[in-house]
Amino acid sequence: MPTDTRTVAMVAFPGVRAFDVSVITEVWGVDRTDRGVPPFELRRCGETRAPVALQGGLTLTPDRTLAWLDRAGLVLVPGLDDHSPPSDAVLHALRRAHARGTPVAALCGGAFTLAQAGLLDGRRAVTHWSLAGRLATEHPAVRVEPDALFLEDDNVWTAAGTAAGIDLCLHLVRTGHGAEVAATIARSMVTAPFRTGSQAQFIEHPAPAGDRGADALAQVRERALRHLTEPLTVADLARWAGMSPRSFARHFSATTGVTPLRWLLQQRLAAAQRLLERTDLPVPEVARRAGFGSEVTMRQHFAAQLATSPREYRAAFSTFSTLTRRRAPRQV
């Protein structure tokens, strides 16, 4: 279901990480309406409007109190290194927002704050890999998932460390406003526009610059993107790399953090989303060009991965009709 990310409340309390505050501000606090990004309203909400001490000696001055969470379409909790609970007022505001049906998302160690509010009891959650054991020990009712970038359970979102917070923020924009808007923001931030939450938190064997195997895998990925319309298999990709399918799959996963088939699915979904947003091609043709083979197959993957259908996605996020109206000659 699309997430309304036009009105965003960032909860500010002592000790939150300046990096996470910056990420949230960069995604939702910069005016990019000249590039087709919707106008966002980001508010920094504290228990009072008094300056809040951040990690590293910085301060943040809230421009709203916690009462503004009642108006927000999305509530974000930055991470923190000191995992002592915030005030009862903050915890109560988070519980009230979730009870009202508002998505609540935490970056990195912010998962501890959600757990302290009771929002993760009986739910799946992720945090930085080095904190996963502590989260599980201190909050045994939480189903800690150590090997994910971000995930959602009952409208509660959590993310792993640092860069995964960027991934989650862009994903929330993508679900609310489409892949093109998220890609525009990602390009502005010079960051990857699309990493799924199921990807591993860290790469098992990072390849050094100039590694021939890494170069071969990069070339395979580039070639695959040029041939998405074809029914590619792991054997096809392995042959391009000059490896056996088993060796290729092992090296691919160790280098990228995702299996070859999962990567292919991600690229096909991204291609289909772009075509649905930017063109008026019939849905079966979109399915063909994205390499799904049939509309039925594409519809199944959209339902499983995006919780929507291709036609519903186009209705929600298509920019083609808008562009056509802008470019159409004036009638005289």
TORGUVEX-166267 format. One record per residue (C-alpha): residue number from 0; residue in three letters; x, y, z. Coordinates in Angstrom, 1 decimal, padded with zeros to 4 digits. Layout:
N
<node k="NUM" r="ALA" xx="X" yy="Y" zz="Z"/>
...
END
This chain:
332
<node k="0" r="MET" xx="000.0" yy="000.0" zz="000.0"/>
<node k="1" r="PRO" xx="001.4" yy="003.5" zz="-000.9"/>
<node k="2" r="THR" xx="002.8" yy="005.4" zz="002.1"/>
<node k="3" r="ASP" xx="001.8" yy="009.1" zz="002.4"/>
<node k="4" r="THR" xx="005.2" yy="010.7" zz="002.8"/>
<node k="5" r="ARG" xx="004.2" yy="014.3" zz="002.1"/>
<node k="6" r="THR" xx="003.9" yy="015.2" zz="005.8"/>
<node k="7" r="VAL" xx="006.8" yy="013.8" zz="007.8"/>
<node k="8" r="ALA" xx="007.5" yy="014.0" zz="011.5"/>
<node k="9" r="MET" xx="011.1" yy="013.4" zz="012.6"/>
<node k="10" r="VAL" xx="011.1" yy="012.8" zz="016.4"/>
<node k="11" r="ALA" xx="014.0" yy="014.7" zz="018.1"/>
<node k="12" r="PHE" xx="015.2" yy="013.7" zz="021.6"/>
<node k="13" r="PRO" xx="018.6" yy="013.9" zz="023.2"/>
<node k="14" r="GLY" xx="021.4" yy="011.6" zz="021.8"/>
<node k="15" r="VAL" xx="020.0" yy="010.9" zz="018.3"/>
<node k="16" r="ARG" xx="022.6" yy="010.5" zz="015.6"/>
<node k="17" r="ALA" xx="023.4" yy="013.6" zz="013.6"/>
<node k="18" r="PHE" xx="023.9" yy="011.4" zz="010.5"/>
<node k="19" r="ASP" xx="020.4" yy="010.0" zz="010.6"/>
<node k="20" r="VAL" xx="019.0" yy="013.5" zz="011.1"/>
<node k="21" r="SER" xx="020.9" yy="014.6" zz="008.0"/>
<node k="22" r="VAL" xx="019.7" yy="011.7" zz="005.9"/>
<node k="23" r="ILE" xx="016.0" yy="012.4" zz="006.8"/>
<node k="24" r="THR" xx="016.5" yy="016.1" zz="006.1"/>
<node k="25" r="GLU" xx="018.2" yy="015.4" zz="002.8"/>
<node k="26" r="VAL" xx="015.4" yy="013.1" zz="001.6"/>
<node k="27" r="TRP" xx="012.4" yy="015.1" zz="002.8"/>
<node k="28" r="GLY" xx="013.7" yy="018.5" zz="003.7"/>
<node k="29" r="VAL" xx="015.1" yy="019.7" zz="000.3"/>
<node k="30" r="ASP" xx="012.9" yy="021.4" zz="-002.2"/>
<node k="31" r="ARG" xx="013.1" yy="019.5" zz="-005.5"/>
<node k="32" r="THR" xx="009.8" yy="020.5" zz="-007.0"/>
<node k="33" r="ASP" xx="011.6" yy="021.9" zz="-010.0"/>
<node k="34" r="ARG" xx="012.7" yy="018.3" zz="-010.8"/>
<node k="35" r="GLY" xx="009.2" yy="016.8" zz="-010.4"/>
<node k="36" r="VAL" xx="009.5" yy="015.8" zz="-006.8"/>
<node k="37" r="PRO" xx="006.3" yy="016.5" zz="-004.7"/>
<node k="38" r="PRO" xx="006.5" yy="019.2" zz="-002.1"/>
<node k="39" r="PHE" xx="007.2" yy="017.6" zz="001.3"/>
<node k="40" r="GLU" xx="006.6" yy="019.0" zz="004.8"/>
<node k="41" r="LEU" xx="009.2" yy="017.8" zz="007.2"/>
<node k="42" r="ARG" xx="008.8" yy="018.8" zz="010.8"/>
<node k="43" r="ARG" xx="011.3" yy="018.3" zz="013.7"/>
<node k="44" r="CYS" xx="009.2" yy="017.3" zz="016.7"/>
<node k="45" r="GLY" xx="010.4" yy="017.4" zz="020.2"/>
<node k="46" r="GLU" xx="008.9" yy="017.2" zz="023.6"/>
<node k="47" r="THR" xx="009.3" yy="020.9" zz="023.8"/>
<node k="48" r="ARG" xx="010.9" yy="023.4" zz="021.3"/>
<node k="49" r="ALA" xx="014.0" yy="023.7" zz="023.4"/>
<node k="50" r="PRO" xx="017.3" yy="022.8" zz="021.5"/>
<node k="51" r="VAL" xx="018.0" yy="019.0" zz="021.6"/>
<node k="52" r="ALA" xx="021.6" yy="017.8" zz="022.0"/>
<node k="53" r="LEU" xx="022.6" yy="015.4" zz="019.2"/>
<node k="54" r="GLN" xx="025.4" yy="012.9" zz="019.1"/>
<node k="55" r="GLY" xx="028.8" yy="014.6" zz="018.5"/>
<node k="56" r="GLY" xx="028.1" yy="017.9" zz="020.2"/>
<node k="57" r="LEU" xx="025.6" yy="019.3" zz="017.7"/>
<node k="58" r="THR" xx="022.1" yy="020.6" zz="018.6"/>
<node k="59" r="LEU" xx="018.8" yy="020.5" zz="016.8"/>
<node k="60" r="THR" xx="016.0" yy="023.0" zz="017.5"/>
<node k="61" r="PRO" xx="012.5" yy="021.4" zz="017.0"/>
<node k="62" r="ASP" xx="010.0" yy="023.5" zz="015.1"/>
<node k="63" r="ARG" xx="007.0" yy="021.5" zz="016.4"/>
<node k="64" r="THR" xx="006.1" yy="019.6" zz="019.5"/>
<node k="65" r="LEU" xx="005.2" yy="015.9" zz="019.7"/>
<node k="66" r="ALA" xx="001.5" yy="016.9" zz="019.2"/>
<node k="67" r="TRP" xx="002.3" yy="017.4" zz="015.5"/>
<node k="68" r="LEU" xx="002.7" yy="013.6" zz="015.1"/>
<node k="69" r="ASP" xx="-001.1" yy="013.5" zz="015.0"/>
<node k="70" r="ARG" xx="-001.0" yy="015.4" zz="011.6"/>
<node k="71" r="ALA" xx="001.9" yy="013.4" zz="010.1"/>
<node k="72" r="GLY" xx="001.6" yy="010.8" zz="007.4"/>
<node k="73" r="LEU" xx="004.9" yy="009.2" zz="008.4"/>
<node k="74" r="VAL" xx="006.9" yy="009.3" zz="011.6"/>
<node k="75" r="LEU" xx="010.6" yy="008.8" zz="011.6"/>
<node k="76" r="VAL" xx="012.9" yy="008.0" zz="014.5"/>
<node k="77" r="PRO" xx="016.7" yy="008.6" zz="014.0"/>
<node k="78" r="GLY" xx="019.1" yy="006.2" zz="015.5"/>
<node k="79" r="LEU" xx="021.2" yy="006.7" zz="018.6"/>
<node k="80" r="ASP" xx="024.3" yy="005.1" zz="020.2"/>
<node k="81" r="ASP" xx="023.1" yy="005.4" zz="023.8"/>
<node k="82" r="HIS" xx="020.1" yy="003.1" zz="023.9"/>
<node k="83" r="SER" xx="018.6" yy="004.4" zz="027.1"/>
<node k="84" r="PRO" xx="014.9" yy="005.1" zz="026.7"/>
<node k="85" r="PRO" xx="013.7" yy="008.5" zz="025.8"/>
<node k="86" r="SER" xx="011.0" yy="010.3" zz="027.8"/>
<node k="87" r="ASP" xx="007.6" yy="008.7" zz="028.5"/>
<node k="88" r="ALA" xx="006.2" yy="011.5" zz="026.4"/>
<node k="89" r="VAL" xx="008.2" yy="010.4" zz="023.3"/>
<node k="90" r="LEU" xx="007.2" yy="006.7" zz="023.8"/>
<node k="91" r="HIS" xx="003.6" yy="007.6" zz="024.3"/>
<node k="92" r="ALA" xx="003.6" yy="009.7" zz="021.1"/>
<node k="93" r="LEU" xx="005.0" yy="006.9" zz="019.1"/>
<node k="94" r="ARG" xx="002.5" yy="004.4" zz="020.4"/>
<node k="95" r="ARG" xx="-000.3" yy="006.8" zz="019.7"/>
<node k="96" r="ALA" xx="000.9" yy="007.4" zz="016.1"/>
<node k="97" r="HIS" xx="001.0" yy="003.7" zz="015.4"/>
<node k="98" r="ALA" xx="-002.4" yy="003.1" zz="016.9"/>
<node k="99" r="ARG" xx="-003.8" yy="005.7" zz="014.6"/>
<node k="100" r="GLY" xx="-002.4" yy="003.8" zz="011.6"/>
<node k="101" r="THR" xx="000.5" yy="006.1" zz="010.8"/>
<node k="102" r="PRO" xx="003.6" yy="004.3" zz="009.5"/>
<node k="103" r="VAL" xx="006.5" yy="004.5" zz="012.0"/>
<node k="104" r="ALA" xx="010.1" yy="004.0" zz="010.9"/>
<node k="105" r="ALA" xx="013.3" yy="003.8" zz="012.8"/>
<node k="106" r="LEU" xx="016.9" yy="004.1" zz="011.4"/>
<node k="107" r="CYS" xx="019.7" yy="001.9" zz="012.8"/>
<node k="108" r="GLY" xx="019.6" yy="002.0" zz="016.6"/>
<node k="109" r="GLY" xx="016.3" yy="003.7" zz="016.6"/>
<node k="110" r="ALA" xx="014.9" yy="000.1" zz="016.7"/>
<node k="111" r="PHE" xx="015.7" yy="000.2" zz="020.4"/>
<node k="112" r="THR" xx="013.4" yy="003.2" zz="020.8"/>
<node k="113" r="LEU" xx="010.5" yy="001.4" zz="019.0"/>
<node k="114" r="ALA" xx="011.2" yy="-001.7" zz="021.2"/>
<node k="115" r="GLN" xx="011.1" yy="000.4" zz="024.3"/>
<node k="116" r="ALA" xx="007.7" yy="001.8" zz="023.2"/>
<node k="117" r="GLY" xx="006.5" yy="-001.8" zz="022.8"/>
<node k="118" r="LEU" xx="005.9" yy="-001.3" zz="019.0"/>
<node k="119" r="LEU" xx="008.2" yy="-004.3" zz="018.1"/>
<node k="120" r="ASP" xx="006.7" yy="-006.9" zz="020.5"/>
<node k="121" r="GLY" xx="005.9" yy="-009.9" zz="018.4"/>
<node k="122" r="ARG" xx="007.1" yy="-008.2" zz="015.3"/>
<node k="123" r="ARG" xx="010.1" yy="-008.7" zz="013.0"/>
<node k="124" r="ALA" xx="012.8" yy="-006.0" zz="013.2"/>
<node k="125" r="VAL" xx="016.3" yy="-005.3" zz="012.1"/>
<node k="126" r="THR" xx="019.1" yy="-003.1" zz="013.4"/>
<node k="127" r="HIS" xx="022.8" yy="-002.7" zz="012.8"/>
<node k="128" r="TRP" xx="024.4" yy="-006.2" zz="012.7"/>
<node k="129" r="SER" xx="026.6" yy="-005.4" zz="015.7"/>
<node k="130" r="LEU" xx="023.5" yy="-004.5" zz="017.7"/>
<node k="131" r="ALA" xx="021.2" yy="-007.4" zz="016.7"/>
<node k="132" r="GLY" xx="022.3" yy="-009.6" zz="019.6"/>
<node k="133" r="ARG" xx="021.8" yy="-006.9" zz="022.1"/>
<node k="134" r="LEU" xx="018.3" yy="-006.0" zz="020.8"/>
<node k="135" r="ALA" xx="017.3" yy="-009.7" zz="021.0"/>
<node k="136" r="THR" xx="018.6" yy="-010.0" zz="024.6"/>
<node k="137" r="GLU" xx="017.1" yy="-006.8" zz="025.9"/>
<node k="138" r="HIS" xx="013.8" yy="-007.2" zz="024.1"/>
<node k="139" r="PRO" xx="013.1" yy="-011.0" zz="023.8"/>
<node k="140" r="ALA" xx="009.6" yy="-010.3" zz="022.5"/>
<node k="141" r="VAL" xx="011.1" yy="-008.8" zz="019.3"/>
<node k="142" r="ARG" xx="011.8" yy="-011.2" zz="016.3"/>
<node k="143" r="VAL" xx="015.2" yy="-009.8" zz="015.4"/>
<node k="144" r="GLU" xx="016.3" yy="-010.5" zz="011.8"/>
<node k="145" r="PRO" xx="020.1" yy="-010.1" zz="011.5"/>
<node k="146" r="ASP" xx="020.4" yy="-010.3" zz="007.7"/>
<node k="147" r="ALA" xx="018.3" yy="-007.6" zz="006.1"/>
<node k="148" r="LEU" xx="018.8" yy="-003.9" zz="005.2"/>
<node k="149" r="PHE" xx="015.3" yy="-002.9" zz="006.2"/>
<node k="150" r="LEU" xx="011.9" yy="-004.5" zz="006.7"/>
<node k="151" r="GLU" xx="008.4" yy="-003.8" zz="007.7"/>
<node k="152" r="ASP" xx="005.9" yy="-005.6" zz="010.0"/>
<node k="153" r="ASP" xx="002.5" yy="-004.2" zz="010.7"/>
<node k="154" r="ASN" xx="003.3" yy="-000.7" zz="009.5"/>
<node k="155" r="VAL" xx="006.5" yy="-000.5" zz="011.6"/>
<node k="156" r="TRP" xx="009.7" yy="-000.1" zz="009.7"/>
<node k="157" r="THR" xx="013.2" yy="-000.7" zz="010.9"/>
<node k="158" r="ALA" xx="016.6" yy="-000.4" zz="009.1"/>
<node k="159" r="ALA" xx="020.2" yy="-001.6" zz="009.6"/>
<node k="160" r="GLY" xx="023.1" yy="000.8" zz="010.0"/>
<node k="161" r="THR" xx="024.0" yy="004.0" zz="008.3"/>
<node k="162" r="ALA" xx="023.6" yy="003.5" zz="004.5"/>
<node k="163" r="ALA" xx="020.6" yy="001.2" zz="005.1"/>
<node k="164" r="GLY" xx="018.8" yy="004.2" zz="006.6"/>
<node k="165" r="ILE" xx="019.2" yy="005.9" zz="003.2"/>
<node k="166" r="ASP" xx="017.8" yy="002.8" zz="001.5"/>
<node k="167" r="LEU" xx="014.8" yy="002.7" zz="003.8"/>
<node k="168" r="CYS" xx="014.0" yy="006.4" zz="003.3"/>
<node k="169" r="LEU" xx="014.2" yy="006.1" zz="-000.5"/>
<node k="170" r="HIS" xx="012.0" yy="003.0" zz="-000.3"/>
<node k="171" r="LEU" xx="009.4" yy="004.9" zz="001.6"/>
<node k="172" r="VAL" xx="009.5" yy="007.6" zz="-001.0"/>
<node k="173" r="ARG" xx="009.3" yy="005.0" zz="-003.7"/>
<node k="174" r="THR" xx="006.2" yy="003.3" zz="-002.2"/>
<node k="175" r="GLY" xx="004.5" yy="006.7" zz="-001.7"/>
<node k="176" r="HIS" xx="005.4" yy="008.5" zz="-004.9"/>
<node k="177" r="GLY" xx="006.9" yy="006.1" zz="-007.4"/>
<node k="178" r="ALA" xx="010.3" yy="004.9" zz="-008.6"/>
<node k="179" r="GLU" xx="011.0" yy="008.0" zz="-010.7"/>
<node k="180" r="VAL" xx="010.6" yy="010.4" zz="-007.7"/>
<node k="181" r="ALA" xx="012.9" yy="008.2" zz="-005.6"/>
<node k="182" r="ALA" xx="015.4" yy="008.0" zz="-008.4"/>
<node k="183" r="THR" xx="015.4" yy="011.7" zz="-008.7"/>
<node k="184" r="ILE" xx="016.2" yy="012.2" zz="-005.0"/>
<node k="185" r="ALA" xx="018.8" yy="009.4" zz="-005.2"/>
<node k="186" r="ARG" xx="020.6" yy="011.1" zz="-008.1"/>
<node k="187" r="SER" xx="020.6" yy="014.4" zz="-006.2"/>
<node k="188" r="MET" xx="022.2" yy="012.6" zz="-003.3"/>
<node k="189" r="VAL" xx="024.6" yy="010.6" zz="-005.6"/>
<node k="190" r="THR" xx="023.5" yy="007.3" zz="-004.0"/>
<node k="191" r="ALA" xx="022.1" yy="004.0" zz="-005.3"/>
<node k="192" r="PRO" xx="018.4" yy="004.4" zz="-006.2"/>
<node k="193" r="PHE" xx="017.3" yy="000.9" zz="-005.4"/>
<node k="194" r="ARG" xx="018.5" yy="-001.7" zz="-002.9"/>
<node k="195" r="THR" xx="015.8" yy="-004.1" zz="-001.6"/>
<node k="196" r="GLY" xx="015.4" yy="-004.7" zz="002.1"/>
<node k="197" r="SER" xx="016.2" yy="-008.4" zz="001.7"/>
<node k="198" r="GLN" xx="019.8" yy="-007.7" zz="000.6"/>
<node k="199" r="ALA" xx="022.5" yy="-008.7" zz="003.0"/>
<node k="200" r="GLN" xx="023.8" yy="-006.0" zz="005.4"/>
<node k="201" r="PHE" xx="027.4" yy="-006.4" zz="004.3"/>
<node k="202" r="ILE" xx="029.2" yy="-008.1" zz="001.5"/>
<node k="203" r="GLU" xx="031.0" yy="-011.2" zz="002.6"/>
<node k="204" r="HIS" xx="034.1" yy="-010.7" zz="000.5"/>
<node k="205" r="PRO" xx="034.5" yy="-007.1" zz="-000.8"/>
<node k="206" r="ALA" xx="036.4" yy="-007.2" zz="-004.1"/>
<node k="207" r="PRO" xx="039.4" yy="-004.9" zz="-004.3"/>
<node k="208" r="ALA" xx="039.7" yy="-002.4" zz="-007.2"/>
<node k="209" r="GLY" xx="041.0" yy="-004.1" zz="-010.3"/>
<node k="210" r="ASP" xx="040.0" yy="-007.6" zz="-009.3"/>
<node k="211" r="ARG" xx="039.3" yy="-009.5" zz="-012.5"/>
<node k="212" r="GLY" xx="036.4" yy="-011.4" zz="-011.1"/>
<node k="213" r="ALA" xx="034.7" yy="-008.3" zz="-009.9"/>
<node k="214" r="ASP" xx="035.2" yy="-006.7" zz="-013.4"/>
<node k="215" r="ALA" xx="033.7" yy="-009.8" zz="-015.0"/>
<node k="216" r="LEU" xx="030.7" yy="-009.6" zz="-012.8"/>
<node k="217" r="ALA" xx="030.2" yy="-005.9" zz="-013.4"/>
<node k="218" r="GLN" xx="030.3" yy="-006.6" zz="-017.2"/>
<node k="219" r="VAL" xx="027.8" yy="-009.4" zz="-016.8"/>
<node k="220" r="ARG" xx="025.4" yy="-007.1" zz="-014.9"/>
<node k="221" r="GLU" xx="025.8" yy="-004.4" zz="-017.6"/>
<node k="222" r="ARG" xx="025.2" yy="-006.9" zz="-020.3"/>
<node k="223" r="ALA" xx="022.1" yy="-008.3" zz="-018.5"/>
<node k="224" r="LEU" xx="020.6" yy="-004.9" zz="-018.3"/>
<node k="225" r="ARG" xx="020.9" yy="-004.5" zz="-022.1"/>
<node k="226" r="HIS" xx="019.2" yy="-007.9" zz="-022.6"/>
<node k="227" r="LEU" xx="016.4" yy="-007.8" zz="-020.0"/>
<node k="228" r="THR" xx="013.8" yy="-008.6" zz="-022.6"/>
<node k="229" r="GLU" xx="015.4" yy="-012.1" zz="-022.9"/>
<node k="230" r="PRO" xx="014.6" yy="-015.0" zz="-020.6"/>
<node k="231" r="LEU" xx="017.9" yy="-014.9" zz="-018.8"/>
<node k="232" r="THR" xx="019.0" yy="-017.7" zz="-016.5"/>
<node k="233" r="VAL" xx="021.9" yy="-018.1" zz="-014.1"/>
<node k="234" r="ALA" xx="023.5" yy="-020.4" zz="-016.6"/>
<node k="235" r="ASP" xx="023.4" yy="-017.6" zz="-019.2"/>
<node k="236" r="LEU" xx="025.0" yy="-015.1" zz="-016.9"/>
<node k="237" r="ALA" xx="027.6" yy="-017.7" zz="-015.8"/>
<node k="238" r="ARG" xx="028.5" yy="-018.4" zz="-019.4"/>
<node k="239" r="TRP" xx="029.1" yy="-014.7" zz="-020.0"/>
<node k="240" r="ALA" xx="031.4" yy="-014.6" zz="-017.0"/>
<node k="241" r="GLY" xx="033.3" yy="-017.7" zz="-018.1"/>
<node k="242" r="MET" xx="032.3" yy="-019.5" zz="-014.8"/>
<node k="243" r="SER" xx="030.3" yy="-022.6" zz="-013.8"/>
<node k="244" r="PRO" xx="026.8" yy="-021.7" zz="-012.7"/>
<node k="245" r="ARG" xx="027.6" yy="-022.7" zz="-009.1"/>
<node k="246" r="SER" xx="030.8" yy="-020.8" zz="-008.9"/>
<node k="247" r="PHE" xx="029.2" yy="-017.7" zz="-010.6"/>
<node k="248" r="ALA" xx="026.2" yy="-017.7" zz="-008.1"/>
<node k="249" r="ARG" xx="028.6" yy="-018.0" zz="-005.2"/>
<node k="250" r="HIS" xx="030.9" yy="-015.1" zz="-006.4"/>
<node k="251" r="PHE" xx="027.9" yy="-013.0" zz="-007.4"/>
<node k="252" r="SER" xx="026.2" yy="-013.3" zz="-004.0"/>
<node k="253" r="ALA" xx="029.5" yy="-012.6" zz="-002.1"/>
<node k="254" r="THR" xx="030.2" yy="-009.5" zz="-004.2"/>
<node k="255" r="THR" xx="026.7" yy="-008.0" zz="-004.4"/>
<node k="256" r="GLY" xx="024.9" yy="-009.3" zz="-001.3"/>
<node k="257" r="VAL" xx="022.1" yy="-010.8" zz="-003.4"/>
<node k="258" r="THR" xx="021.6" yy="-013.9" zz="-005.5"/>
<node k="259" r="PRO" xx="021.7" yy="-013.6" zz="-009.4"/>
<node k="260" r="LEU" xx="018.0" yy="-014.4" zz="-009.7"/>
<node k="261" r="ARG" xx="017.1" yy="-012.0" zz="-007.0"/>
<node k="262" r="TRP" xx="019.1" yy="-009.3" zz="-008.7"/>
<node k="263" r="LEU" xx="017.5" yy="-010.0" zz="-012.1"/>
<node k="264" r="LEU" xx="014.0" yy="-009.7" zz="-010.5"/>
<node k="265" r="GLN" xx="015.0" yy="-006.4" zz="-008.9"/>
<node k="266" r="GLN" xx="016.1" yy="-005.0" zz="-012.3"/>
<node k="267" r="ARG" xx="013.0" yy="-006.3" zz="-014.1"/>
<node k="268" r="LEU" xx="010.7" yy="-004.7" zz="-011.5"/>
<node k="269" r="ALA" xx="012.6" yy="-001.4" zz="-011.7"/>
<node k="270" r="ALA" xx="012.4" yy="-001.4" zz="-015.5"/>
<node k="271" r="ALA" xx="008.7" yy="-002.2" zz="-015.4"/>
<node k="272" r="GLN" xx="008.1" yy="000.6" zz="-012.9"/>
<node k="273" r="ARG" xx="009.9" yy="003.1" zz="-015.1"/>
<node k="274" r="LEU" xx="007.9" yy="002.1" zz="-018.2"/>
<node k="275" r="LEU" xx="004.6" yy="002.3" zz="-016.3"/>
<node k="276" r="GLU" xx="005.4" yy="005.7" zz="-015.0"/>
<node k="277" r="ARG" xx="007.0" yy="007.3" zz="-018.1"/>
<node k="278" r="THR" xx="005.0" yy="005.7" zz="-021.0"/>
<node k="279" r="ASP" xx="001.6" yy="004.7" zz="-022.1"/>
<node k="280" r="LEU" xx="002.7" yy="001.3" zz="-023.5"/>
<node k="281" r="PRO" xx="000.1" yy="-001.4" zz="-023.0"/>
<node k="282" r="VAL" xx="000.8" yy="-003.5" zz="-019.8"/>
<node k="283" r="PRO" xx="001.5" yy="-006.7" zz="-021.8"/>
<node k="284" r="GLU" xx="004.2" yy="-004.7" zz="-023.8"/>
<node k="285" r="VAL" xx="005.7" yy="-003.4" zz="-020.5"/>
<node k="286" r="ALA" xx="005.9" yy="-007.0" zz="-019.3"/>
<node k="287" r="ARG" xx="007.7" yy="-008.0" zz="-022.4"/>
<node k="288" r="ARG" xx="010.2" yy="-005.2" zz="-022.4"/>
<node k="289" r="ALA" xx="010.9" yy="-005.7" zz="-018.7"/>
<node k="290" r="GLY" xx="011.6" yy="-009.4" zz="-019.4"/>
<node k="291" r="PHE" xx="008.7" yy="-010.9" zz="-017.5"/>
<node k="292" r="GLY" xx="007.4" yy="-012.7" zz="-020.6"/>
<node k="293" r="SER" xx="003.7" yy="-012.2" zz="-019.7"/>
<node k="294" r="GLU" xx="001.4" yy="-009.8" zz="-017.9"/>
<node k="295" r="VAL" xx="000.4" yy="-012.6" zz="-015.6"/>
<node k="296" r="THR" xx="003.9" yy="-013.2" zz="-014.4"/>
<node k="297" r="MET" xx="004.6" yy="-009.5" zz="-014.0"/>
<node k="298" r="ARG" xx="001.4" yy="-009.1" zz="-012.0"/>
<node k="299" r="GLN" xx="002.4" yy="-011.9" zz="-009.7"/>
<node k="300" r="HIS" xx="005.7" yy="-010.3" zz="-009.0"/>
<node k="301" r="PHE" xx="004.2" yy="-006.9" zz="-008.5"/>
<node k="302" r="ALA" xx="001.8" yy="-008.4" zz="-005.9"/>
<node k="303" r="ALA" xx="004.5" yy="-010.3" zz="-004.1"/>
<node k="304" r="GLN" xx="007.1" yy="-007.5" zz="-004.1"/>
<node k="305" r="LEU" xx="005.2" yy="-004.2" zz="-004.3"/>
<node k="306" r="ALA" xx="001.8" yy="-005.3" zz="-002.8"/>
<node k="307" r="THR" xx="000.0" yy="-003.8" zz="-005.9"/>
<node k="308" r="SER" xx="-000.8" yy="-004.6" zz="-009.5"/>
<node k="309" r="PRO" xx="000.9" yy="-003.0" zz="-012.6"/>
<node k="310" r="ARG" xx="-002.3" yy="-001.2" zz="-013.5"/>
<node k="311" r="GLU" xx="-002.8" yy="000.1" zz="-010.0"/>
<node k="312" r="TYR" xx="000.9" yy="001.2" zz="-010.0"/>
<node k="313" r="ARG" xx="000.4" yy="003.1" zz="-013.2"/>
<node k="314" r="ALA" xx="-002.8" yy="004.8" zz="-012.0"/>
<node k="315" r="ALA" xx="-001.0" yy="006.0" zz="-008.9"/>
<node k="316" r="PHE" xx="002.4" yy="007.1" zz="-010.3"/>
<node k="317" r="SER" xx="002.1" yy="007.6" zz="-014.1"/>
<node k="318" r="THR" xx="003.7" yy="010.9" zz="-015.2"/>
<node k="319" r="PHE" xx="003.1" yy="010.3" zz="-018.9"/>
<node k="320" r="SER" xx="-000.3" yy="012.0" zz="-019.1"/>
<node k="321" r="THR" xx="001.1" yy="015.0" zz="-017.3"/>
<node k="322" r="LEU" xx="004.1" yy="015.2" zz="-019.6"/>
<node k="323" r="THR" xx="001.8" yy="014.9" zz="-022.6"/>
<node k="324" r="ARG" xx="-000.3" yy="017.8" zz="-021.4"/>
<node k="325" r="ARG" xx="002.7" yy="019.9" zz="-020.9"/>
<node k="326" r="ARG" xx="004.1" yy="019.2" zz="-024.3"/>
<node k="327" r="ALA" xx="000.9" yy="019.4" zz="-026.2"/>
<node k="328" r="PRO" xx="000.6" yy="022.5" zz="-028.5"/>
<node k="329" r="ARG" xx="-001.8" yy="025.1" zz="-027.6"/>
<node k="330" r="GLN" xx="-005.1" yy="025.1" zz="-029.5"/>
<node k="331" r="VAL" xx="-005.8" yy="028.3" zz="-031.4"/>
END
